[in-house]
């Protein structure tokens, strides 16, 4: 390889490394900005989402209130309360059947007397039909928390049970049936007379409520037990053999979540939902790690492809630039050859010519080989001496 080509190779390598360095620096800078901006955008959106979900939940509760209010205000129910007989029962049954038929989330419509005993119960069956439970199968609900609490409420004060699992004959219904009960206490002659109860299954509601393509969603109670968890096996953590809490998901922040009405970190957003139900619920949204990892993988693939393409074209461009300006700037072989000729001529002159150089004061500054040989001194001995 000639001297020129060696220099060209070095210059090409320097330019190429410089180009790659610029590309990599740009990519790293862009990725850092992307990570920060994407997280910030995701958290801003999550913050809006938790308030939107809260409003959605309250809208559902408002509809439930309207349904039970319409039922309690109907002539069929008023007449039944005034006089319990076969005729008023039959009209009430017809009304309950019609209401249940047109509301897919309703699983039970019941009237419980002042002692906690079911008087009438319309039950949705597995085949989505309705039947009235025979008298001998009606249940005593006097020990259920929602009946005990309702006795302390004012007449006509519509309220809700906790969002929990339905219990039949003192056992949790299997498969799990998430339920909210709309409750309306009734009075007669100024005393608690009974309780109107409408059971709403929350299975489909929770799926819709928690549906989010961007976020992993957790809905937990005030003890940290998930009611809904994006990993289905962790839902209803309070009912597991080994109770599951959000401490497993947020070991360092779960206490903060449960002690704050609203919390935003660089990882998630949580909010204590303002709902008119018997239990406190916390909604937690965190950006799906799987989507984040997928986006990073796509970005990495794109960056690698960009680096290879830019590197290829940069290399070709640098190569042609160097070739174009080679004769003007990089004719090192010719320069080297001329230097060697000059050095050779200088050696010949020094060997065959008798001469010396002095400064203005006559001090020898240089001497040829022939002069040194004639004088009998070396060049080092002569330099610095007077002529």
C-alpha positions as CSV (number, residue, x, y, z in Angstrom):
1,X,0.0,0.0,0.0
2,X,1.4,3.4,-1.0
3,X,1.9,6.2,1.5
4,X,-1.0,8.1,-0.1
5,X,-3.4,5.2,0.1
6,X,-2.4,4.7,3.8
7,X,-3.2,8.4,4.5
8,X,-6.5,8.1,2.6
9,X,-7.5,5.1,4.6
10,X,-6.8,6.9,7.8
11,X,-8.8,9.9,6.8
12,X,-11.6,7.7,5.6
13,X,-11.7,5.8,8.9
14,X,-11.7,9.1,10.9
15,X,-14.6,10.5,8.9
16,X,-16.5,7.3,9.1
17,X,-16.0,7.0,12.9
18,X,-17.0,10.6,13.3
19,X,-20.2,10.0,11.3
20,X,-21.1,6.9,13.3
21,X,-20.5,8.8,16.5
22,X,-22.9,11.6,15.4
23,X,-25.6,9.1,14.5
24,X,-25.3,7.1,17.7
25,X,-25.3,10.3,19.8
26,X,-28.4,11.6,17.9
27,X,-30.2,8.3,18.4
28,X,-29.4,8.2,22.2
29,X,-30.6,11.7,22.6
30,X,-33.8,11.0,20.7
31,X,-34.5,7.9,22.7
32,X,-34.0,9.7,26.0
33,X,-36.4,12.4,24.9
34,X,-38.9,9.8,23.6
35,X,-38.8,7.9,26.9
36,X,-39.4,11.1,28.9
37,X,-42.0,12.5,26.6
38,X,-43.9,9.2,26.1
39,X,-44.0,8.6,29.9
40,X,-45.2,12.2,30.5
41,X,-47.9,11.9,27.8
42,X,-49.0,8.5,29.1
43,X,-49.3,9.8,32.7
44,X,-51.2,12.9,31.6
45,X,-53.6,10.7,29.7
46,X,-53.9,8.4,32.7
47,X,-54.8,11.3,34.9
48,X,-57.6,12.3,32.6
49,X,-58.7,8.6,32.3
50,X,-59.2,8.1,36.1
51,X,-61.6,11.0,36.3
52,X,-63.4,9.8,33.2
53,X,-63.8,6.4,34.7
54,X,-65.1,7.8,37.9
55,X,-67.7,9.8,35.9
56,X,-68.6,6.6,34.0
57,X,-69.1,4.7,37.2
58,X,-71.3,7.4,38.7
59,X,-73.4,7.5,35.6
60,X,-74.1,3.8,36.0
61,X,-75.1,4.3,39.6
62,X,-77.4,7.2,38.6
63,X,-79.2,4.9,36.2
64,X,-79.6,2.3,39.0
65,X,-81.1,4.9,41.3
66,X,-83.6,5.9,38.6
67,X,-84.7,2.3,38.1
68,X,-85.4,1.6,41.8
69,X,-87.1,5.0,42.2
70,X,-89.4,4.2,39.3
71,X,-90.2,0.8,40.8
72,X,-90.9,2.2,44.3
73,X,-93.1,4.9,42.9
74,X,-95.2,2.5,40.8
75,X,-98.9,1.9,41.7
76,X,-98.2,-1.8,41.8
77,X,-95.6,-1.5,44.6
78,X,-97.5,1.2,46.5
79,X,-100.6,-0.9,46.5
80,X,-98.6,-4.0,47.6
81,X,-97.2,-2.1,50.6
82,X,-100.6,-0.8,51.5
83,X,-102.3,-4.2,51.3
84,X,-100.4,-7.5,50.9
85,X,-102.7,-9.9,49.2
86,X,-102.7,-12.3,46.2
87,X,-103.9,-9.6,43.8
88,X,-101.3,-7.0,44.7
89,X,-98.6,-9.6,44.8
90,X,-99.5,-10.7,41.3
91,X,-99.4,-7.1,39.9
92,X,-96.1,-6.5,41.6
93,X,-94.7,-9.7,40.1
94,X,-95.7,-8.6,36.6
95,X,-93.9,-5.3,37.1
96,X,-90.8,-6.9,38.5
97,X,-90.7,-9.3,35.6
98,X,-91.0,-6.5,33.0
99,X,-88.3,-4.5,34.7
100,X,-85.9,-7.4,34.9
101,X,-86.5,-8.4,31.3
102,X,-85.4,-5.1,29.9
103,X,-82.3,-4.6,32.1
104,X,-79.7,-7.2,31.4
105,X,-77.5,-6.3,34.4
106,X,-80.4,-7.0,36.9
107,X,-80.1,-10.4,38.5
108,X,-82.5,-10.1,41.4
109,X,-85.5,-8.0,42.4
110,X,-86.6,-8.5,46.0
111,X,-88.7,-7.1,48.7
112,X,-87.5,-8.0,52.2
113,X,-89.8,-7.4,55.2
114,X,-88.9,-5.6,58.4
115,X,-87.5,-8.8,60.0
116,X,-85.1,-9.5,57.1
117,X,-87.1,-12.2,55.4
118,X,-87.5,-12.2,51.6
119,X,-91.2,-11.7,50.7
120,X,-90.8,-11.7,46.9
121,X,-87.8,-12.5,44.8
122,X,-87.5,-12.5,41.1
123,X,-84.3,-14.4,40.0
124,X,-82.5,-14.4,36.7
125,X,-81.6,-17.9,35.6
126,X,-78.6,-19.3,33.8
127,X,-80.5,-19.3,30.5
128,X,-81.3,-15.6,31.0
129,X,-84.9,-16.2,31.8
130,X,-86.7,-15.0,35.0
131,X,-88.6,-17.0,37.6
132,X,-90.1,-16.2,41.0
133,X,-88.5,-18.2,43.8
134,X,-91.0,-20.4,45.6
135,X,-91.9,-19.3,49.1
136,X,-90.1,-22.2,50.8
137,X,-86.8,-21.2,49.1
138,X,-86.9,-17.6,50.2
139,X,-84.0,-16.6,52.4
140,X,-83.5,-14.8,55.7
141,X,-81.2,-11.8,55.1
142,X,-81.5,-10.3,58.5
143,X,-77.8,-10.7,59.2
144,X,-76.6,-9.3,56.0
145,X,-74.8,-5.9,56.4
146,X,-76.8,-4.1,53.8
147,X,-80.1,-5.0,55.5
148,X,-78.8,-3.9,59.0
149,X,-77.5,-0.6,57.6
150,X,-80.7,0.1,55.7
151,X,-82.8,-0.1,58.9
152,X,-80.9,3.1,60.0
153,X,-81.7,5.0,56.8
154,X,-84.6,7.3,56.2
155,X,-87.6,6.2,54.2
156,X,-87.0,6.4,50.5
157,X,-83.3,7.2,50.9
158,X,-81.8,5.3,47.9
159,X,-78.3,4.0,48.6
160,X,-75.9,1.2,47.5
161,X,-74.3,-1.8,49.0
162,X,-70.6,-2.4,48.6
163,X,-69.3,-3.7,45.3
164,X,-68.7,-7.3,46.4
165,X,-69.5,-10.9,45.5
166,X,-73.0,-12.2,45.7
167,X,-73.7,-14.5,48.6
168,X,-76.5,-17.2,48.6
169,X,-77.3,-19.3,51.7
170,X,-74.3,-17.7,53.5
171,X,-71.8,-18.9,50.8
172,X,-70.1,-16.9,48.0
173,X,-71.7,-17.8,44.7
174,X,-69.6,-19.8,42.3
175,X,-68.5,-18.7,39.7
176,X,-68.0,-15.3,41.2
177,X,-70.8,-12.9,40.6
178,X,-69.7,-9.3,41.3
179,X,-72.7,-7.4,42.6
180,X,-73.9,-4.0,43.7
181,X,-77.3,-3.8,45.4
182,X,-79.5,-0.7,45.0
183,X,-81.4,-0.3,48.3
184,X,-84.5,1.7,49.3
185,X,-85.9,1.4,52.9
186,X,-89.7,1.6,53.3
187,X,-91.7,2.9,56.3
188,X,-95.2,2.4,57.4
189,X,-96.7,4.6,60.1
190,X,-93.3,6.1,60.7
191,X,-91.5,2.8,61.3
192,X,-89.2,0.7,59.2
193,X,-91.4,-1.7,57.3
194,X,-89.1,-3.4,54.7
195,X,-86.4,-3.0,52.1
196,X,-86.6,-2.9,48.3
197,X,-83.5,-4.4,46.8
198,X,-82.3,-4.6,43.2
199,X,-79.2,-6.7,42.5
200,X,-77.0,-5.6,39.6
201,X,-74.4,-7.9,38.3
202,X,-71.2,-6.0,37.6
203,X,-69.3,-8.6,35.5
204,X,-69.7,-6.9,32.2
205,X,-69.6,-3.4,33.7
206,X,-66.2,-4.1,35.2
207,X,-64.9,-5.4,31.9
208,X,-66.0,-2.2,30.2
209,X,-64.9,0.0,33.0
210,X,-61.4,-1.5,33.0
211,X,-61.0,-1.9,29.3
212,X,-57.9,0.1,28.2
213,X,-55.5,-0.8,25.4
214,X,-52.8,1.5,26.9
215,X,-53.0,0.8,30.6
216,X,-52.9,-2.0,33.1
217,X,-55.9,-1.4,35.3
218,X,-56.4,-2.3,39.0
219,X,-59.5,-1.5,41.0
220,X,-58.9,-2.2,44.7
221,X,-60.7,-1.8,48.0
222,X,-59.4,0.2,51.0
223,X,-57.6,-2.8,52.3
224,X,-55.6,-3.1,49.0
225,X,-57.4,-6.2,47.8
226,X,-58.0,-6.0,44.1
227,X,-61.6,-6.2,43.0
228,X,-60.4,-6.1,39.4
229,X,-56.9,-6.8,38.3
230,X,-55.5,-6.8,34.8
231,X,-54.1,-10.2,35.6
232,X,-57.4,-12.1,36.1
233,X,-56.0,-14.5,38.6
234,X,-55.4,-11.6,41.0
235,X,-58.9,-10.2,40.9
236,X,-61.0,-10.5,44.1
237,X,-57.9,-10.9,46.2
238,X,-59.8,-10.8,49.5
239,X,-61.5,-14.1,48.6
240,X,-58.3,-16.0,47.7
241,X,-57.0,-18.7,49.9
242,X,-53.8,-16.7,50.2
243,X,-55.1,-13.1,50.2
244,X,-53.7,-11.0,47.4
245,X,-53.1,-7.2,47.8
246,X,-51.6,-4.5,45.7
247,X,-48.5,-4.6,47.9
248,X,-47.3,-7.3,45.4
249,X,-47.7,-4.8,42.6
250,X,-46.5,-1.7,44.4
251,X,-44.3,-2.8,47.3
252,X,-43.0,0.6,48.1
253,X,-46.0,2.8,47.2
254,X,-49.1,0.8,48.2
255,X,-49.5,2.6,51.5
256,X,-49.3,5.9,49.7
257,X,-52.0,4.8,47.3
258,X,-54.4,3.9,50.1
259,X,-53.7,7.0,52.1
260,X,-54.1,9.6,49.2
261,X,-57.2,10.7,47.4
262,X,-55.0,11.2,44.3
263,X,-51.4,10.1,43.6
264,X,-49.2,10.5,40.5
265,X,-45.7,9.0,40.2
266,X,-43.4,8.4,37.3
267,X,-44.9,5.0,37.0
268,X,-48.7,5.2,37.6
269,X,-51.7,7.3,38.5
270,X,-54.1,6.3,41.3
271,X,-57.3,7.9,42.5
272,X,-59.8,7.2,45.4
273,X,-63.1,7.2,43.5
274,X,-65.8,9.5,44.7
275,X,-68.7,6.9,44.6
276,X,-71.9,6.6,46.6
277,X,-71.3,3.0,47.5
278,X,-70.6,1.3,50.8
279,X,-66.9,0.5,50.2
280,X,-64.0,2.8,49.2
281,X,-62.4,2.0,45.8
282,X,-59.1,3.0,44.4
283,X,-58.5,3.0,40.6
284,X,-54.8,2.6,39.5
285,X,-53.6,3.0,35.9
286,X,-50.1,2.2,34.8
287,X,-48.8,2.2,31.2
288,X,-48.7,-1.3,29.9
289,X,-45.1,-2.5,30.1
290,X,-45.7,-4.8,27.2
291,X,-46.6,-1.9,24.9
292,X,-43.7,0.1,26.2
293,X,-41.2,-2.8,25.6
294,X,-42.7,-3.3,22.1
295,X,-42.3,0.4,21.2
296,X,-38.7,0.3,22.4
297,X,-38.0,-2.8,20.3
298,X,-39.5,-1.1,17.2
299,X,-37.5,2.0,17.9
300,X,-34.3,0.0,18.3
301,X,-34.9,-1.9,15.0
302,X,-35.6,1.4,13.3
303,X,-32.5,3.0,14.8
304,X,-30.3,0.0,13.7
305,X,-31.7,0.2,10.2
306,X,-31.1,4.0,10.1
307,X,-27.6,3.6,11.3
308,X,-26.7,1.0,8.7
309,X,-28.2,3.1,5.9
310,X,-26.7,6.3,6.9
311,X,-23.3,4.6,7.5
312,X,-23.4,3.1,4.1
313,X,-24.2,6.3,2.3
314,X,-21.7,8.3,4.4
315,X,-19.0,5.8,3.6
316,X,-19.7,6.0,-0.1
317,X,-19.9,9.8,0.1
318,X,-16.6,10.2,2.0
319,X,-14.9,7.8,-0.4
320,X,-15.8,9.7,-3.5
321,X,-15.0,13.1,-1.9
322,X,-11.5,11.8,-1.0
323,X,-11.0,10.4,-4.5
324,X,-12.1,13.7,-6.2
325,X,-9.7,15.9,-4.1
326,X,-6.9,13.3,-3.9
327,X,-4.7,14.9,-6.6
328,X,-5.1,18.4,-5.1
329,X,-4.6,17.7,-1.4
330,X,-3.2,14.2,-0.9
331,X,-0.4,13.6,-3.4
332,X,1.8,12.3,-0.6
333,X,3.8,9.9,-2.8
334,X,5.1,12.7,-5.1
335,X,6.0,14.9,-2.1
336,X,7.8,12.0,-0.5
337,X,9.8,11.3,-3.6
338,X,10.9,14.9,-4.0
339,X,11.9,15.0,-0.3
340,X,14.0,11.9,-0.8
341,X,15.7,13.4,-3.9
342,X,16.5,16.6,-2.0
343,X,18.0,14.7,0.9
344,X,20.1,12.6,-1.5
345,X,21.4,15.7,-3.3
346,X,22.3,17.3,0.1
347,X,24.2,14.2,1.1
348,X,26.2,14.2,-2.2
349,X,27.0,17.9,-1.9
350,X,28.1,17.5,1.7
351,X,30.4,14.6,0.9
352,X,32.1,16.1,-2.2
353,X,32.2,19.9,-1.5
354,X,34.4,21.6,0.9
355,X,32.4,24.4,2.6
356,X,31.4,25.8,5.9
357,X,28.8,28.3,7.2
358,X,29.4,31.0,9.8
359,X,27.3,33.6,11.4
360,X,28.1,37.3,11.2
361,X,30.6,36.9,14.1
362,X,32.5,34.2,12.2
363,X,31.3,31.4,14.4
364,X,30.9,28.1,12.5
365,X,27.2,27.0,12.3
366,X,27.6,24.1,9.7
367,X,30.3,22.3,7.8
368,X,30.3,19.7,4.9
369,X,31.6,16.2,5.4
370,X,34.5,17.0,3.1
371,X,35.4,20.1,5.2
372,X,35.3,18.0,8.4
373,X,37.5,15.3,6.9
374,X,40.0,17.9,5.7
375,X,40.1,19.7,9.1
376,X,40.4,16.5,11.1
377,X,37.5,17.5,13.4
378,X,33.9,16.2,13.5
379,X,31.0,18.4,12.7
380,X,30.0,18.6,16.3
381,X,33.5,19.8,17.3
382,X,33.6,22.5,14.6
383,X,30.1,24.0,15.2
384,X,30.4,26.9,17.7
385,X,34.1,27.5,17.1
386,X,35.5,30.6,15.4
387,X,36.5,30.0,11.8
